[in-house]
Amino acid sequence: MFVLEKEQKICKIGNITVGGQPGENPPLLIGSMFHDRDSILESRAERKFDRVKAAELIKRQDELSQKTGLPALVDLVAVKADEMKGYIEFYMGITDAPFAIDMWNAGPRMEVARYISSLGIQDKVLYNSITHFDPNVKESAQELKELGFKHVVIQTYEKQAQMPEDYAASLRKMLNIIGPSTFESVLVDTASVNLPVTALSCIAGQLIKEEFGLPVGCCPTTGISTWKEATETWGAEGVKAIDVAGHAVASLMWNDYLFYGPIARAARTFPSIATTEVIRAVCRTYETKELPTAKNHPLYLLFNDFAEQFKSVLELKK
């Protein structure tokens, strides 16, 4: 379960590592800011947001990342290009950490890409994302390459009722269009539209890793948010439990990264995924007889005494 025959790509986005064999590196957690209904967003039209709270959320995610050993990115969400430019300026005033840009429309997204290139910060930006819905996807990918972008997300969602093999076929088609070696880092998004489909997107991730060796991820929050009856049945606390469980299971099932939704949920997401990753690391170590190589892996940060003891037992059994 934890060893794939295909050699797995490990990508570096700034100081962030993502990819590899399942359990080799802890999953990258990506929290969003300035999405619709974000509590810090006071007026998208007037470009107003709570700057103090936004800074606190960025710093809190960074603290949780350091504490758990889980790498993290902020996904900046905007509609208009000038709006995103303002968020980037704000973010860069808080931290020099890598970040992602997230815009649905290809035109404004490309305008922002040109702005990022003018700043010379392409190396630490994850372009989210290249999709089948862009009618000029080949030209867009070529321009991104010419602008110096190295790290992109490719979304594999094309149609309703996709099966796992359809996700793989979608990626195959996209790589044929843009070229398999156009970018240094390609993160594959196996998007899900509801909670049950999250299972199919995870299986799709396994198929994609087995065929292409690329890092895969999904967004369990999207599927959970469409389950409207959950709030009526279990209330707000129950929905939080569902969210934690959905992300924990997804992180076990071959995913190298997760879009975990609003960054305000970091306080519950990081402990959940750190716990899951400790369990996955021990399972993988039992199977491969090799401990994780990352020095700041959650297993070492949270259970170092056990890790040392486990290492000794494994060495005796060799």
C-alpha positions in Angstrom: 0.0 0.0 0.0 2.8 2.4 0.8 5.3 1.5 -1.9 4.5 2.3 -5.6 6.6 0.8 -8.4 6.8 4.0 -10.4 9.5 6.4 -9.3 7.8 9.3 -7.6 8.6 13.0 -8.3 9.5 15.1 -5.3 8.9 18.8 -5.9 10.4 21.8 -4.2 8.5 25.1 -4.0 10.8 27.4 -2.2 11.6 25.6 1.1 8.5 23.3 0.8 8.8 19.7 -0.2 5.9 17.8 -1.7 5.5 14.4 -3.3 7.4 11.1 -3.2 6.2 7.7 -2.1 3.2 7.6 0.2 4.3 8.5 3.7 7.8 9.5 2.5 7.1 13.2 3.1 4.3 14.7 5.2 1.4 16.2 3.2 1.4 19.8 2.2 -1.5 21.7 3.7 -2.9 24.6 1.7 -5.3 27.0 3.4 -7.3 29.7 1.5 -7.8 33.3 2.3 -10.2 35.9 0.7 -12.5 33.3 -0.6 -16.3 34.0 -0.8 -17.8 34.4 2.7 -14.3 34.7 4.3 -14.9 36.4 7.7 -11.9 38.7 7.2 -13.3 39.9 3.8 -15.2 43.1 4.5 -15.9 44.2 0.9 -14.4 42.6 -2.2 -15.6 45.4 -4.4 -14.0 48.1 -2.2 -10.9 45.9 -1.5 -11.4 46.0 2.2 -10.4 43.3 4.6 -9.4 42.9 8.2 -5.6 43.2 7.9 -4.9 42.5 11.6 -6.8 39.3 11.5 -5.4 38.2 8.2 -1.9 38.7 9.5 -2.7 36.6 12.6 -4.1 33.8 10.4 -1.0 33.7 8.3 1.3 33.6 11.3 -0.9 31.0 13.1 -0.7 28.6 10.1 3.1 29.1 10.1 3.3 28.3 13.8 1.3 25.2 13.4 3.4 24.1 10.5 6.6 24.5 12.6 5.0 22.7 15.5 3.8 19.7 13.5 6.3 19.4 10.7 3.5 19.7 8.1 4.5 22.0 5.3 2.0 24.8 4.5 1.0 27.3 1.9 -1.5 30.1 1.8 -3.9 30.1 -1.2 -4.8 33.6 -2.1 -8.2 33.8 -3.7 -9.5 36.7 -5.9 -11.8 37.6 -8.8 -10.1 40.6 -10.3 -6.4 41.1 -11.1 -6.0 44.4 -9.2 -7.7 42.7 -6.2 -5.1 39.8 -6.2 -2.2 42.3 -6.6 -3.4 43.9 -3.4 -3.4 40.6 -1.6 0.0 39.7 -2.8 1.4 43.0 -1.7 -0.1 42.5 1.7 1.1 38.9 2.0 4.6 39.8 1.1 4.6 42.5 3.8 3.9 39.7 6.4 6.1 36.9 5.2 8.5 35.8 2.5 7.1 32.3 2.4 5.8 30.7 -0.8 2.1 31.1 -1.7 -0.5 30.1 -4.3 -2.7 32.3 -6.4 -6.3 31.0 -7.0 -8.5 32.6 -9.6 -11.3 31.0 -11.6 -11.1 33.1 -14.8 -8.0 32.5 -16.9 -7.7 36.1 -18.2 -7.3 37.9 -14.8 -5.1 34.9 -13.6 -2.7 35.4 -16.5 -2.6 39.2 -15.8 -1.6 38.4 -12.3 1.0 36.0 -13.5 2.6 38.8 -15.6 2.6 41.0 -12.5 4.3 38.3 -10.4 6.9 37.9 -13.1 7.6 41.6 -13.0 8.3 41.3 -9.3 10.7 38.4 -9.9 9.0 36.0 -7.4 7.9 33.2 -9.8 10.1 30.7 -7.9 7.9 30.8 -4.8 4.5 31.0 -6.4 2.2 28.1 -7.1 0.0 28.8 -10.1 -3.5 27.5 -9.3 -4.5 26.3 -11.7 -4.3 25.0 -15.3 -7.7 23.7 -16.3 -9.6 22.2 -19.2 -12.0 25.1 -19.0 -9.4 27.5 -20.4 -10.0 27.6 -24.2 -6.4 28.8 -24.7 -4.7 26.3 -22.3 -1.8 25.6 -24.6 -1.0 29.3 -25.2 -1.4 30.0 -21.5 1.0 27.3 -20.5 3.6 28.5 -23.0 3.3 32.1 -21.7 3.6 30.9 -18.1 6.8 29.1 -19.1 8.2 32.2 -20.8 7.3 34.2 -17.7 9.5 31.9 -15.6 6.8 30.0 -13.7 8.0 26.7 -12.4 5.2 25.4 -10.1 1.6 24.8 -11.3 -1.5 22.9 -10.3 -3.2 20.9 -13.1 -6.9 20.3 -12.4 -8.2 17.0 -13.8 -12.0 17.7 -13.3 -13.7 17.7 -16.7 -17.2 16.4 -16.4 -19.8 15.0 -14.0 -19.8 11.3 -13.0 -16.0 10.9 -13.5 -14.5 7.6 -12.5 -10.9 7.3 -11.3 -9.6 6.3 -14.7 -11.3 9.4 -16.2 -9.1 11.6 -14.0 -6.0 9.8 -15.3 -7.2 10.2 -18.9 -7.9 13.9 -18.3 -4.3 14.4 -17.0 -2.9 12.5 -19.9 -4.8 14.7 -22.3 -3.6 17.9 -20.5 0.0 16.8 -20.5 -0.2 16.1 -24.2 -1.4 19.7 -24.8 1.0 21.6 -22.6 4.0 19.2 -22.7 5.1 16.8 -19.9 8.3 18.8 -19.0 7.1 22.3 -19.4 7.1 23.0 -15.6 9.5 21.9 -12.8 6.7 21.1 -10.4 3.3 19.8 -11.5 0.8 19.1 -8.7 -2.3 17.2 -9.8 -5.7 18.2 -8.4 -8.2 15.4 -8.4 -11.1 17.6 -7.7 -14.2 16.2 -5.9 -17.8 17.5 -6.0 -19.3 15.8 -3.0 -18.2 13.6 0.0 -18.6 10.2 -1.7 -16.7 11.4 -4.8 -13.8 12.3 -2.6 -13.2 8.6 -2.4 -13.0 8.3 -6.2 -10.7 11.3 -6.3 -8.4 9.6 -3.9 -8.4 6.4 -5.9 -7.7 8.5 -9.0 -4.7 10.0 -7.1 -3.3 6.5 -6.7 -3.7 5.7 -10.4 -2.0 9.0 -11.3 0.9 8.3 -9.0 1.2 4.8 -10.4 1.2 6.0 -14.0 2.9 9.5 -13.9 4.7 9.6 -10.5 3.4 13.2 -9.9 2.3 14.6 -6.6 -1.5 14.4 -6.2 -4.0 16.1 -3.9 -7.6 17.1 -3.5 -10.0 19.3 -1.6 -12.2 17.3 0.8 -13.7 20.6 2.0 -15.5 21.1 -1.3 -17.2 17.7 -1.0 -18.1 18.3 2.6 -19.5 21.8 2.1 -22.1 20.4 -0.4 -23.5 18.1 2.2 -26.2 20.5 3.4 -28.1 18.0 5.5 -25.1 17.4 7.8 -25.7 20.7 9.7 -29.3 19.9 10.2 -28.5 16.4 11.4 -25.4 16.9 13.6 -25.1 20.7 14.1 -22.0 22.8 13.9 -19.8 20.6 16.1 -20.8 17.5 14.1 -19.8 19.2 10.8 -16.4 20.0 12.3 -16.0 16.4 13.1 -16.9 15.4 9.6 -14.4 17.9 8.2 -11.6 16.5 10.4 -12.5 12.9 9.4 -12.7 13.7 5.7 -9.3 15.3 5.7 -7.7 12.6 7.8 -8.9 9.8 5.6 -7.9 11.7 2.4 -4.4 12.3 3.8 -4.0 8.5 4.3 -5.1 7.7 0.8 -2.1 8.6 -1.4 -2.5 12.3 -1.3 0.6 14.4 -1.2 -1.2 17.7 -0.5 -4.6 18.9 0.6 -6.5 22.1 0.0 -8.1 22.1 3.4 -10.4 25.1 3.0 -10.4 28.4 5.0 -7.1 29.1 6.8 -9.2 29.8 9.9 -9.6 26.0 10.2 -5.9 25.5 10.6 -6.2 25.0 14.4 -8.2 21.8 13.9 -6.7 20.6 10.6 -3.0 20.6 11.5 -3.3 18.4 14.6 -5.6 16.0 12.7 -3.3 15.6 9.8 -0.2 15.4 12.0 -1.9 12.5 13.9 -2.8 10.8 10.7 0.7 11.2 9.3 2.3 9.7 12.4 0.1 6.6 11.9 0.9 6.5 8.2 4.6 6.9 8.8 4.7 3.9 11.2 2.6 1.8 8.8 5.0 2.7 6.0 8.1 2.0 8.2 6.7 -1.4 9.2 6.2 -2.2 5.5 9.5 -0.8 4.1 11.7 -1.1 7.3 12.8 2.6 6.6 11.9 5.5 8.8 11.0 8.9 7.1 14.0 10.8 6.0 12.6 14.3 6.7 14.2 15.5 9.9 11.1 17.5 10.9 8.6 14.8 10.2 5.7 14.7 12.6 6.8 11.3 13.9 10.1 12.9 15.1 8.6 16.1 16.4 5.8 14.5 18.3 7.0 11.0 19.1 10.8 11.0 18.8 11.3 8.6 21.7 9.1 6.0 20.0 10.8 6.6 16.7 14.2 5.9 18.2 13.0 2.8 19.9 11.2 1.6 16.7 14.4 2.2 14.7 16.4 0.0 17.2 13.9 -2.8 16.9 13.9 -2.7 13.1 17.7 -2.8 13.0 17.7 -5.9 15.2 15.3 -7.6 12.8 17.5 -6.9 9.8 
